[in-house]
Amino acid sequence: MSDKSSTKTERLAAYKSTAEFALVHPLDEFYARAGQPLPPLNEVDGHAVPEPYKTLLVHQNDMTPMLEKFYRQNIHLRLIGRRLDGNEYFREVVLLLDANNQPVEFGAIKMNLNLFPPAARRQILEERRPLGHILEECRIPHASRPRAFIRVASDPLINEALKLSGAHVLFGRRNTLFDPQGNPLAEIVEILPPAPRPA
């Protein structure tokens, strides 16, 4: 193994040894591969999440329909990064309002493609539509179970994705979608822009 490969392996191992890794996985994978430190973040109780973040985050529903209801607009995605490892598909995305491309969510998702029907897998890999749309259209039964709520300080990567400048305290959640057999369809980190307001 080359020194360069060894250094990258050690860096990934170091990330995986931190509590933040579990809290924001799979977003941490993209930071690690970019050689960037995670932004300052911590877990918060759902009751402590301020409005309007609380309404948008502290529930057991899919985020895409919640955001579309809140903003009264449809949403599409912009891909930032991706990685395919066997049946595990990772992507880093921004969700945008159709009317004006306003960012309404930044996040990362890890999907177990073998648990999705072929039509859904095809749409996922086309990388055009949010997972929430695909789950609804393909009528895929699932349960949404948030595992943690997070407070995060925006960094250059998040600011660029959400079209922000300066320092912001943002809120998000770490969610898992399960199929009826209890298998994890997807693990998701969802971070919202500051003080979201409906359109």
PyMOL commands that place a pseudoatom at each C-alpha (Angstrom):
pseudoatom trace, name=CA, resn=MET, resi=1, chain=A, elem=C, hetatm=0, pos=[0.000, 0.000, 0.000]
pseudoatom trace, name=CA, resn=SER, resi=2, chain=A, elem=C, hetatm=0, pos=[1.357, 3.433, -0.953]
pseudoatom trace, name=CA, resn=ASP, resi=3, chain=A, elem=C, hetatm=0, pos=[1.930, 6.161, 1.614]
pseudoatom trace, name=CA, resn=LYS, resi=4, chain=A, elem=C, hetatm=0, pos=[-0.881, 8.162, 0.017]
pseudoatom trace, name=CA, resn=SER, resi=5, chain=A, elem=C, hetatm=0, pos=[-3.335, 5.251, 0.253]
pseudoatom trace, name=CA, resn=SER, resi=6, chain=A, elem=C, hetatm=0, pos=[-2.237, 4.525, 3.801]
pseudoatom trace, name=CA, resn=THR, resi=7, chain=A, elem=C, hetatm=0, pos=[-2.828, 8.140, 4.820]
pseudoatom trace, name=CA, resn=LYS, resi=8, chain=A, elem=C, hetatm=0, pos=[-6.332, 8.098, 3.301]
pseudoatom trace, name=CA, resn=THR, resi=9, chain=A, elem=C, hetatm=0, pos=[-7.152, 4.813, 5.057]
pseudoatom trace, name=CA, resn=GLU, resi=10, chain=A, elem=C, hetatm=0, pos=[-5.931, 6.207, 8.377]
pseudoatom trace, name=CA, resn=ARG, resi=11, chain=A, elem=C, hetatm=0, pos=[-7.994, 9.359, 7.894]
pseudoatom trace, name=CA, resn=LEU, resi=12, chain=A, elem=C, hetatm=0, pos=[-11.153, 7.343, 7.215]
pseudoatom trace, name=CA, resn=ALA, resi=13, chain=A, elem=C, hetatm=0, pos=[-10.457, 5.179, 10.266]
pseudoatom trace, name=CA, resn=ALA, resi=14, chain=A, elem=C, hetatm=0, pos=[-10.026, 8.295, 12.385]
pseudoatom trace, name=CA, resn=TYR, resi=15, chain=A, elem=C, hetatm=0, pos=[-13.387, 9.623, 11.228]
pseudoatom trace, name=CA, resn=LYS, resi=16, chain=A, elem=C, hetatm=0, pos=[-15.070, 6.345, 12.077]
pseudoatom trace, name=CA, resn=SER, resi=17, chain=A, elem=C, hetatm=0, pos=[-13.722, 6.459, 15.613]
pseudoatom trace, name=CA, resn=THR, resi=18, chain=A, elem=C, hetatm=0, pos=[-15.596, 9.668, 16.444]
pseudoatom trace, name=CA, resn=ALA, resi=19, chain=A, elem=C, hetatm=0, pos=[-19.115, 10.040, 17.825]
pseudoatom trace, name=CA, resn=GLU, resi=20, chain=A, elem=C, hetatm=0, pos=[-19.866, 12.545, 15.069]
pseudoatom trace, name=CA, resn=PHE, resi=21, chain=A, elem=C, hetatm=0, pos=[-19.357, 9.778, 12.498]
pseudoatom trace, name=CA, resn=ALA, resi=22, chain=A, elem=C, hetatm=0, pos=[-22.398, 7.840, 13.685]
pseudoatom trace, name=CA, resn=LEU, resi=23, chain=A, elem=C, hetatm=0, pos=[-24.391, 11.014, 14.188]
pseudoatom trace, name=CA, resn=VAL, resi=24, chain=A, elem=C, hetatm=0, pos=[-24.043, 12.292, 10.613]
pseudoatom trace, name=CA, resn=HIS, resi=25, chain=A, elem=C, hetatm=0, pos=[-23.412, 9.102, 8.640]
pseudoatom trace, name=CA, resn=PRO, resi=26, chain=A, elem=C, hetatm=0, pos=[-23.412, 8.978, 5.609]
pseudoatom trace, name=CA, resn=LEU, resi=27, chain=A, elem=C, hetatm=0, pos=[-22.574, 12.703, 5.247]
pseudoatom trace, name=CA, resn=ASP, resi=28, chain=A, elem=C, hetatm=0, pos=[-19.297, 12.037, 7.053]
pseudoatom trace, name=CA, resn=GLU, resi=29, chain=A, elem=C, hetatm=0, pos=[-18.213, 9.764, 4.183]
pseudoatom trace, name=CA, resn=PHE, resi=30, chain=A, elem=C, hetatm=0, pos=[-18.186, 12.700, 1.760]
pseudoatom trace, name=CA, resn=TYR, resi=31, chain=A, elem=C, hetatm=0, pos=[-16.262, 14.911, 4.185]
pseudoatom trace, name=CA, resn=ALA, resi=32, chain=A, elem=C, hetatm=0, pos=[-13.710, 12.175, 4.807]
pseudoatom trace, name=CA, resn=ARG, resi=33, chain=A, elem=C, hetatm=0, pos=[-13.146, 11.499, 1.125]
pseudoatom trace, name=CA, resn=ALA, resi=34, chain=A, elem=C, hetatm=0, pos=[-12.713, 15.224, 0.505]
pseudoatom trace, name=CA, resn=GLY, resi=35, chain=A, elem=C, hetatm=0, pos=[-10.172, 15.396, 3.330]
pseudoatom trace, name=CA, resn=GLN, resi=36, chain=A, elem=C, hetatm=0, pos=[-12.330, 17.942, 5.158]
pseudoatom trace, name=CA, resn=PRO, resi=37, chain=A, elem=C, hetatm=0, pos=[-13.158, 17.995, 8.887]
pseudoatom trace, name=CA, resn=LEU, resi=38, chain=A, elem=C, hetatm=0, pos=[-16.781, 17.764, 9.895]
pseudoatom trace, name=CA, resn=PRO, resi=39, chain=A, elem=C, hetatm=0, pos=[-18.308, 21.099, 10.911]
pseudoatom trace, name=CA, resn=PRO, resi=40, chain=A, elem=C, hetatm=0, pos=[-18.969, 21.676, 14.627]
pseudoatom trace, name=CA, resn=LEU, resi=41, chain=A, elem=C, hetatm=0, pos=[-22.139, 19.784, 15.505]
pseudoatom trace, name=CA, resn=ASN, resi=42, chain=A, elem=C, hetatm=0, pos=[-23.958, 18.125, 18.370]
pseudoatom trace, name=CA, resn=GLU, resi=43, chain=A, elem=C, hetatm=0, pos=[-27.079, 16.114, 19.063]
pseudoatom trace, name=CA, resn=VAL, resi=44, chain=A, elem=C, hetatm=0, pos=[-30.104, 17.939, 20.482]
pseudoatom trace, name=CA, resn=ASP, resi=45, chain=A, elem=C, hetatm=0, pos=[-33.373, 16.723, 21.947]
pseudoatom trace, name=CA, resn=GLY, resi=46, chain=A, elem=C, hetatm=0, pos=[-36.311, 17.008, 19.574]
pseudoatom trace, name=CA, resn=HIS, resi=47, chain=A, elem=C, hetatm=0, pos=[-38.181, 19.190, 22.088]
pseudoatom trace, name=CA, resn=ALA, resi=48, chain=A, elem=C, hetatm=0, pos=[-35.295, 21.673, 22.013]
pseudoatom trace, name=CA, resn=VAL, resi=49, chain=A, elem=C, hetatm=0, pos=[-35.384, 22.162, 18.231]
pseudoatom trace, name=CA, resn=PRO, resi=50, chain=A, elem=C, hetatm=0, pos=[-36.749, 25.682, 17.564]
pseudoatom trace, name=CA, resn=GLU, resi=51, chain=A, elem=C, hetatm=0, pos=[-39.539, 26.481, 15.145]
pseudoatom trace, name=CA, resn=PRO, resi=52, chain=A, elem=C, hetatm=0, pos=[-39.968, 26.320, 12.224]
pseudoatom trace, name=CA, resn=TYR, resi=53, chain=A, elem=C, hetatm=0, pos=[-37.277, 23.613, 12.190]
pseudoatom trace, name=CA, resn=LYS, resi=54, chain=A, elem=C, hetatm=0, pos=[-39.216, 21.570, 14.730]
pseudoatom trace, name=CA, resn=THR, resi=55, chain=A, elem=C, hetatm=0, pos=[-42.286, 21.324, 12.496]
pseudoatom trace, name=CA, resn=LEU, resi=56, chain=A, elem=C, hetatm=0, pos=[-40.130, 20.296, 9.540]
pseudoatom trace, name=CA, resn=LEU, resi=57, chain=A, elem=C, hetatm=0, pos=[-37.846, 17.836, 11.328]
pseudoatom trace, name=CA, resn=VAL, resi=58, chain=A, elem=C, hetatm=0, pos=[-39.432, 16.336, 14.441]
pseudoatom trace, name=CA, resn=HIS, resi=59, chain=A, elem=C, hetatm=0, pos=[-41.845, 13.795, 12.971]
pseudoatom trace, name=CA, resn=GLN, resi=60, chain=A, elem=C, hetatm=0, pos=[-41.842, 10.330, 11.413]
pseudoatom trace, name=CA, resn=ASN, resi=61, chain=A, elem=C, hetatm=0, pos=[-42.722, 11.390, 7.879]
pseudoatom trace, name=CA, resn=ASP, resi=62, chain=A, elem=C, hetatm=0, pos=[-40.605, 11.623, 4.742]
pseudoatom trace, name=CA, resn=MET, resi=63, chain=A, elem=C, hetatm=0, pos=[-38.941, 15.020, 4.311]
pseudoatom trace, name=CA, resn=THR, resi=64, chain=A, elem=C, hetatm=0, pos=[-39.761, 15.646, 0.644]
pseudoatom trace, name=CA, resn=PRO, resi=65, chain=A, elem=C, hetatm=0, pos=[-43.576, 15.800, 1.092]
pseudoatom trace, name=CA, resn=MET, resi=66, chain=A, elem=C, hetatm=0, pos=[-43.148, 17.792, 4.311]
pseudoatom trace, name=CA, resn=LEU, resi=67, chain=A, elem=C, hetatm=0, pos=[-41.011, 20.408, 2.533]
pseudoatom trace, name=CA, resn=GLU, resi=68, chain=A, elem=C, hetatm=0, pos=[-43.352, 20.531, -0.460]
pseudoatom trace, name=CA, resn=LYS, resi=69, chain=A, elem=C, hetatm=0, pos=[-46.327, 21.110, 1.828]
pseudoatom trace, name=CA, resn=PHE, resi=70, chain=A, elem=C, hetatm=0, pos=[-44.451, 23.790, 3.775]
pseudoatom trace, name=CA, resn=TYR, resi=71, chain=A, elem=C, hetatm=0, pos=[-43.252, 25.697, 0.710]
pseudoatom trace, name=CA, resn=ARG, resi=72, chain=A, elem=C, hetatm=0, pos=[-46.309, 24.836, -1.430]
pseudoatom trace, name=CA, resn=GLN, resi=73, chain=A, elem=C, hetatm=0, pos=[-44.067, 23.904, -4.317]
pseudoatom trace, name=CA, resn=ASN, resi=74, chain=A, elem=C, hetatm=0, pos=[-42.640, 20.786, -5.889]
pseudoatom trace, name=CA, resn=ILE, resi=75, chain=A, elem=C, hetatm=0, pos=[-39.000, 19.918, -5.285]
pseudoatom trace, name=CA, resn=HIS, resi=76, chain=A, elem=C, hetatm=0, pos=[-36.193, 18.503, -7.402]
pseudoatom trace, name=CA, resn=LEU, resi=77, chain=A, elem=C, hetatm=0, pos=[-32.626, 17.558, -6.555]
pseudoatom trace, name=CA, resn=ARG, resi=78, chain=A, elem=C, hetatm=0, pos=[-29.155, 18.656, -7.572]
pseudoatom trace, name=CA, resn=LEU, resi=79, chain=A, elem=C, hetatm=0, pos=[-26.451, 16.038, -7.223]
pseudoatom trace, name=CA, resn=ILE, resi=80, chain=A, elem=C, hetatm=0, pos=[-23.204, 17.112, -5.532]
pseudoatom trace, name=CA, resn=GLY, resi=81, chain=A, elem=C, hetatm=0, pos=[-21.460, 13.763, -5.196]
pseudoatom trace, name=CA, resn=ARG, resi=82, chain=A, elem=C, hetatm=0, pos=[-22.050, 10.040, -5.477]
pseudoatom trace, name=CA, resn=ARG, resi=83, chain=A, elem=C, hetatm=0, pos=[-20.435, 6.681, -4.763]
pseudoatom trace, name=CA, resn=LEU, resi=84, chain=A, elem=C, hetatm=0, pos=[-21.615, 3.191, -5.695]
pseudoatom trace, name=CA, resn=ASP, resi=85, chain=A, elem=C, hetatm=0, pos=[-20.205, 0.267, -3.716]
pseudoatom trace, name=CA, resn=GLY, resi=86, chain=A, elem=C, hetatm=0, pos=[-21.934, -2.950, -4.752]
pseudoatom trace, name=CA, resn=ASN, resi=87, chain=A, elem=C, hetatm=0, pos=[-25.564, -2.545, -3.675]
pseudoatom trace, name=CA, resn=GLU, resi=88, chain=A, elem=C, hetatm=0, pos=[-24.747, 0.432, -1.454]
pseudoatom trace, name=CA, resn=TYR, resi=89, chain=A, elem=C, hetatm=0, pos=[-25.381, 3.737, -3.203]
pseudoatom trace, name=CA, resn=PHE, resi=90, chain=A, elem=C, hetatm=0, pos=[-24.262, 6.979, -1.544]
pseudoatom trace, name=CA, resn=ARG, resi=91, chain=A, elem=C, hetatm=0, pos=[-25.157, 10.441, -2.768]
pseudoatom trace, name=CA, resn=GLU, resi=92, chain=A, elem=C, hetatm=0, pos=[-24.780, 14.012, -1.531]
pseudoatom trace, name=CA, resn=VAL, resi=93, chain=A, elem=C, hetatm=0, pos=[-27.534, 16.351, -2.721]
pseudoatom trace, name=CA, resn=VAL, resi=94, chain=A, elem=C, hetatm=0, pos=[-29.360, 19.647, -2.437]
pseudoatom trace, name=CA, resn=LEU, resi=95, chain=A, elem=C, hetatm=0, pos=[-33.161, 19.755, -2.676]
pseudoatom trace, name=CA, resn=LEU, resi=96, chain=A, elem=C, hetatm=0, pos=[-34.424, 22.785, -4.602]
pseudoatom trace, name=CA, resn=LEU, resi=97, chain=A, elem=C, hetatm=0, pos=[-37.807, 24.399, -5.202]
pseudoatom trace, name=CA, resn=ASP, resi=98, chain=A, elem=C, hetatm=0, pos=[-38.954, 23.943, -8.788]
pseudoatom trace, name=CA, resn=ALA, resi=99, chain=A, elem=C, hetatm=0, pos=[-40.041, 27.562, -9.262]
pseudoatom trace, name=CA, resn=ASN, resi=100, chain=A, elem=C, hetatm=0, pos=[-36.825, 29.381, -8.339]
pseudoatom trace, name=CA, resn=ASN, resi=101, chain=A, elem=C, hetatm=0, pos=[-34.174, 26.766, -7.440]
pseudoatom trace, name=CA, resn=GLN, resi=102, chain=A, elem=C, hetatm=0, pos=[-34.160, 27.961, -3.834]
pseudoatom trace, name=CA, resn=PRO, resi=103, chain=A, elem=C, hetatm=0, pos=[-32.282, 25.382, -1.702]
pseudoatom trace, name=CA, resn=VAL, resi=104, chain=A, elem=C, hetatm=0, pos=[-34.486, 23.908, 1.005]
pseudoatom trace, name=CA, resn=GLU, resi=105, chain=A, elem=C, hetatm=0, pos=[-32.326, 21.002, 2.182]
pseudoatom trace, name=CA, resn=PHE, resi=106, chain=A, elem=C, hetatm=0, pos=[-28.733, 19.799, 2.045]
pseudoatom trace, name=CA, resn=GLY, resi=107, chain=A, elem=C, hetatm=0, pos=[-27.907, 16.238, 2.864]
pseudoatom trace, name=CA, resn=ALA, resi=108, chain=A, elem=C, hetatm=0, pos=[-26.543, 12.827, 2.143]
pseudoatom trace, name=CA, resn=ILE, resi=109, chain=A, elem=C, hetatm=0, pos=[-28.150, 9.432, 1.771]
pseudoatom trace, name=CA, resn=LYS, resi=110, chain=A, elem=C, hetatm=0, pos=[-27.029, 5.821, 1.696]
pseudoatom trace, name=CA, resn=MET, resi=111, chain=A, elem=C, hetatm=0, pos=[-29.444, 3.440, -0.023]
pseudoatom trace, name=CA, resn=ASN, resi=112, chain=A, elem=C, hetatm=0, pos=[-29.444, -0.350, -0.128]
pseudoatom trace, name=CA, resn=LEU, resi=113, chain=A, elem=C, hetatm=0, pos=[-30.378, -0.793, -3.774]
pseudoatom trace, name=CA, resn=ASN, resi=114, chain=A, elem=C, hetatm=0, pos=[-31.105, -4.518, -3.489]
pseudoatom trace, name=CA, resn=LEU, resi=115, chain=A, elem=C, hetatm=0, pos=[-34.100, -3.691, -1.257]
pseudoatom trace, name=CA, resn=PHE, resi=116, chain=A, elem=C, hetatm=0, pos=[-35.787, -1.543, -3.924]
pseudoatom trace, name=CA, resn=PRO, resi=117, chain=A, elem=C, hetatm=0, pos=[-37.856, -2.883, -6.850]
pseudoatom trace, name=CA, resn=PRO, resi=118, chain=A, elem=C, hetatm=0, pos=[-36.252, -2.525, -10.308]
pseudoatom trace, name=CA, resn=ALA, resi=119, chain=A, elem=C, hetatm=0, pos=[-38.330, 0.513, -11.360]
pseudoatom trace, name=CA, resn=ALA, resi=120, chain=A, elem=C, hetatm=0, pos=[-37.329, 2.392, -8.216]
pseudoatom trace, name=CA, resn=ARG, resi=121, chain=A, elem=C, hetatm=0, pos=[-33.659, 1.405, -8.563]
pseudoatom trace, name=CA, resn=ARG, resi=122, chain=A, elem=C, hetatm=0, pos=[-33.653, 2.734, -12.100]
pseudoatom trace, name=CA, resn=GLN, resi=123, chain=A, elem=C, hetatm=0, pos=[-35.079, 6.090, -11.016]
pseudoatom trace, name=CA, resn=ILE, resi=124, chain=A, elem=C, hetatm=0, pos=[-32.670, 6.342, -8.080]
pseudoatom trace, name=CA, resn=LEU, resi=125, chain=A, elem=C, hetatm=0, pos=[-29.678, 5.833, -10.373]
pseudoatom trace, name=CA, resn=GLU, resi=126, chain=A, elem=C, hetatm=0, pos=[-31.017, 8.380, -12.860]
pseudoatom trace, name=CA, resn=GLU, resi=127, chain=A, elem=C, hetatm=0, pos=[-30.304, 10.933, -10.072]
pseudoatom trace, name=CA, resn=ARG, resi=128, chain=A, elem=C, hetatm=0, pos=[-33.059, 13.363, -11.013]
pseudoatom trace, name=CA, resn=ARG, resi=129, chain=A, elem=C, hetatm=0, pos=[-35.828, 12.874, -8.464]
pseudoatom trace, name=CA, resn=PRO, resi=130, chain=A, elem=C, hetatm=0, pos=[-35.836, 12.978, -4.650]
pseudoatom trace, name=CA, resn=LEU, resi=131, chain=A, elem=C, hetatm=0, pos=[-36.231, 9.609, -2.974]
pseudoatom trace, name=CA, resn=GLY, resi=132, chain=A, elem=C, hetatm=0, pos=[-39.531, 10.744, -1.418]
pseudoatom trace, name=CA, resn=HIS, resi=133, chain=A, elem=C, hetatm=0, pos=[-41.081, 11.085, -4.886]
pseudoatom trace, name=CA, resn=ILE, resi=134, chain=A, elem=C, hetatm=0, pos=[-39.849, 7.645, -5.920]
pseudoatom trace, name=CA, resn=LEU, resi=135, chain=A, elem=C, hetatm=0, pos=[-41.125, 5.954, -2.746]
pseudoatom trace, name=CA, resn=GLU, resi=136, chain=A, elem=C, hetatm=0, pos=[-44.557, 7.496, -3.281]
pseudoatom trace, name=CA, resn=GLU, resi=137, chain=A, elem=C, hetatm=0, pos=[-44.795, 6.820, -7.012]
pseudoatom trace, name=CA, resn=CYS, resi=138, chain=A, elem=C, hetatm=0, pos=[-43.599, 3.209, -6.704]
pseudoatom trace, name=CA, resn=ARG, resi=139, chain=A, elem=C, hetatm=0, pos=[-45.767, 2.677, -3.609]
pseudoatom trace, name=CA, resn=ILE, resi=140, chain=A, elem=C, hetatm=0, pos=[-42.909, 1.264, -1.597]
pseudoatom trace, name=CA, resn=PRO, resi=141, chain=A, elem=C, hetatm=0, pos=[-44.036, 0.490, 1.967]
pseudoatom trace, name=CA, resn=HIS, resi=142, chain=A, elem=C, hetatm=0, pos=[-41.629, 1.896, 4.536]
pseudoatom trace, name=CA, resn=ALA, resi=143, chain=A, elem=C, hetatm=0, pos=[-41.340, 3.482, 7.964]
pseudoatom trace, name=CA, resn=SER, resi=144, chain=A, elem=C, hetatm=0, pos=[-39.421, 6.660, 8.740]
pseudoatom trace, name=CA, resn=ARG, resi=145, chain=A, elem=C, hetatm=0, pos=[-37.634, 6.584, 12.120]
pseudoatom trace, name=CA, resn=PRO, resi=146, chain=A, elem=C, hetatm=0, pos=[-35.459, 9.586, 12.992]
pseudoatom trace, name=CA, resn=ARG, resi=147, chain=A, elem=C, hetatm=0, pos=[-32.500, 8.489, 15.133]
pseudoatom trace, name=CA, resn=ALA, resi=148, chain=A, elem=C, hetatm=0, pos=[-31.205, 11.914, 16.181]
pseudoatom trace, name=CA, resn=PHE, resi=149, chain=A, elem=C, hetatm=0, pos=[-31.678, 15.638, 15.731]
pseudoatom trace, name=CA, resn=ILE, resi=150, chain=A, elem=C, hetatm=0, pos=[-28.605, 17.772, 15.210]
pseudoatom trace, name=CA, resn=ARG, resi=151, chain=A, elem=C, hetatm=0, pos=[-27.426, 21.351, 15.545]
pseudoatom trace, name=CA, resn=VAL, resi=152, chain=A, elem=C, hetatm=0, pos=[-24.603, 22.204, 13.146]
pseudoatom trace, name=CA, resn=ALA, resi=153, chain=A, elem=C, hetatm=0, pos=[-22.494, 25.257, 12.410]
pseudoatom trace, name=CA, resn=SER, resi=154, chain=A, elem=C, hetatm=0, pos=[-22.421, 25.942, 8.688]
pseudoatom trace, name=CA, resn=ASP, resi=155, chain=A, elem=C, hetatm=0, pos=[-19.056, 25.581, 6.968]
pseudoatom trace, name=CA, resn=PRO, resi=156, chain=A, elem=C, hetatm=0, pos=[-17.922, 26.442, 3.419]
pseudoatom trace, name=CA, resn=LEU, resi=157, chain=A, elem=C, hetatm=0, pos=[-19.307, 23.173, 2.003]
pseudoatom trace, name=CA, resn=ILE, resi=158, chain=A, elem=C, hetatm=0, pos=[-22.758, 23.671, 3.558]
pseudoatom trace, name=CA, resn=ASN, resi=159, chain=A, elem=C, hetatm=0, pos=[-22.776, 27.387, 2.708]
pseudoatom trace, name=CA, resn=GLU, resi=160, chain=A, elem=C, hetatm=0, pos=[-22.030, 26.639, -0.932]
pseudoatom trace, name=CA, resn=ALA, resi=161, chain=A, elem=C, hetatm=0, pos=[-24.741, 23.975, -1.124]
pseudoatom trace, name=CA, resn=LEU, resi=162, chain=A, elem=C, hetatm=0, pos=[-27.400, 26.179, 0.510]
pseudoatom trace, name=CA, resn=LYS, resi=163, chain=A, elem=C, hetatm=0, pos=[-26.236, 29.445, -1.121]
pseudoatom trace, name=CA, resn=LEU, resi=164, chain=A, elem=C, hetatm=0, pos=[-25.340, 31.019, 2.215]
pseudoatom trace, name=CA, resn=SER, resi=165, chain=A, elem=C, hetatm=0, pos=[-22.597, 33.354, 3.349]
pseudoatom trace, name=CA, resn=GLY, resi=166, chain=A, elem=C, hetatm=0, pos=[-21.181, 33.869, 6.817]
pseudoatom trace, name=CA, resn=ALA, resi=167, chain=A, elem=C, hetatm=0, pos=[-21.758, 31.729, 9.903]
pseudoatom trace, name=CA, resn=HIS, resi=168, chain=A, elem=C, hetatm=0, pos=[-25.110, 30.096, 10.612]
pseudoatom trace, name=CA, resn=VAL, resi=169, chain=A, elem=C, hetatm=0, pos=[-26.474, 27.688, 13.208]
pseudoatom trace, name=CA, resn=LEU, resi=170, chain=A, elem=C, hetatm=0, pos=[-28.559, 25.126, 11.366]
pseudoatom trace, name=CA, resn=PHE, resi=171, chain=A, elem=C, hetatm=0, pos=[-30.696, 22.172, 12.380]
pseudoatom trace, name=CA, resn=GLY, resi=172, chain=A, elem=C, hetatm=0, pos=[-31.191, 18.775, 10.839]
pseudoatom trace, name=CA, resn=ARG, resi=173, chain=A, elem=C, hetatm=0, pos=[-31.801, 15.137, 11.568]
pseudoatom trace, name=CA, resn=ARG, resi=174, chain=A, elem=C, hetatm=0, pos=[-30.372, 11.670, 11.056]
pseudoatom trace, name=CA, resn=ASN, resi=175, chain=A, elem=C, hetatm=0, pos=[-33.116, 9.406, 9.755]
pseudoatom trace, name=CA, resn=THR, resi=176, chain=A, elem=C, hetatm=0, pos=[-33.463, 5.767, 8.724]
pseudoatom trace, name=CA, resn=LEU, resi=177, chain=A, elem=C, hetatm=0, pos=[-36.113, 4.353, 6.412]
pseudoatom trace, name=CA, resn=PHE, resi=178, chain=A, elem=C, hetatm=0, pos=[-37.045, 0.718, 7.045]
pseudoatom trace, name=CA, resn=ASP, resi=179, chain=A, elem=C, hetatm=0, pos=[-38.936, -1.772, 4.903]
pseudoatom trace, name=CA, resn=PRO, resi=180, chain=A, elem=C, hetatm=0, pos=[-41.750, -3.872, 6.461]
pseudoatom trace, name=CA, resn=GLN, resi=181, chain=A, elem=C, hetatm=0, pos=[-39.214, -6.582, 7.400]
pseudoatom trace, name=CA, resn=GLY, resi=182, chain=A, elem=C, hetatm=0, pos=[-37.130, -4.091, 9.382]
pseudoatom trace, name=CA, resn=ASN, resi=183, chain=A, elem=C, hetatm=0, pos=[-34.322, -3.831, 6.834]
pseudoatom trace, name=CA, resn=PRO, resi=184, chain=A, elem=C, hetatm=0, pos=[-32.810, -0.358, 6.353]
pseudoatom trace, name=CA, resn=LEU, resi=185, chain=A, elem=C, hetatm=0, pos=[-33.777, 0.957, 2.929]
pseudoatom trace, name=CA, resn=ALA, resi=186, chain=A, elem=C, hetatm=0, pos=[-31.894, 4.211, 3.442]
pseudoatom trace, name=CA, resn=GLU, resi=187, chain=A, elem=C, hetatm=0, pos=[-29.894, 6.176, 5.994]
pseudoatom trace, name=CA, resn=ILE, resi=188, chain=A, elem=C, hetatm=0, pos=[-30.241, 9.928, 5.596]
pseudoatom trace, name=CA, resn=VAL, resi=189, chain=A, elem=C, hetatm=0, pos=[-28.783, 13.145, 6.994]
pseudoatom trace, name=CA, resn=GLU, resi=190, chain=A, elem=C, hetatm=0, pos=[-31.016, 16.159, 6.309]
pseudoatom trace, name=CA, resn=ILE, resi=191, chain=A, elem=C, hetatm=0, pos=[-29.886, 19.736, 7.089]
pseudoatom trace, name=CA, resn=LEU, resi=192, chain=A, elem=C, hetatm=0, pos=[-32.182, 22.707, 6.560]
pseudoatom trace, name=CA, resn=PRO, resi=193, chain=A, elem=C, hetatm=0, pos=[-31.266, 26.292, 5.646]
pseudoatom trace, name=CA, resn=PRO, resi=194, chain=A, elem=C, hetatm=0, pos=[-31.578, 29.055, 8.267]
pseudoatom trace, name=CA, resn=ALA, resi=195, chain=A, elem=C, hetatm=0, pos=[-35.010, 30.137, 9.482]
pseudoatom trace, name=CA, resn=PRO, resi=196, chain=A, elem=C, hetatm=0, pos=[-36.979, 28.536, 6.642]
pseudoatom trace, name=CA, resn=ARG, resi=197, chain=A, elem=C, hetatm=0, pos=[-40.195, 30.304, 5.740]
pseudoatom trace, name=CA, resn=PRO, resi=198, chain=A, elem=C, hetatm=0, pos=[-42.939, 29.122, 3.411]
pseudoatom trace, name=CA, resn=ALA, resi=199, chain=A, elem=C, hetatm=0, pos=[-43.044, 30.651, -0.059]
for i in range(1, 199): cmd.bond("trace and resi %d" % i, "trace and resi %d" % (i + 1))
show_as sticks, trace
zoom trace
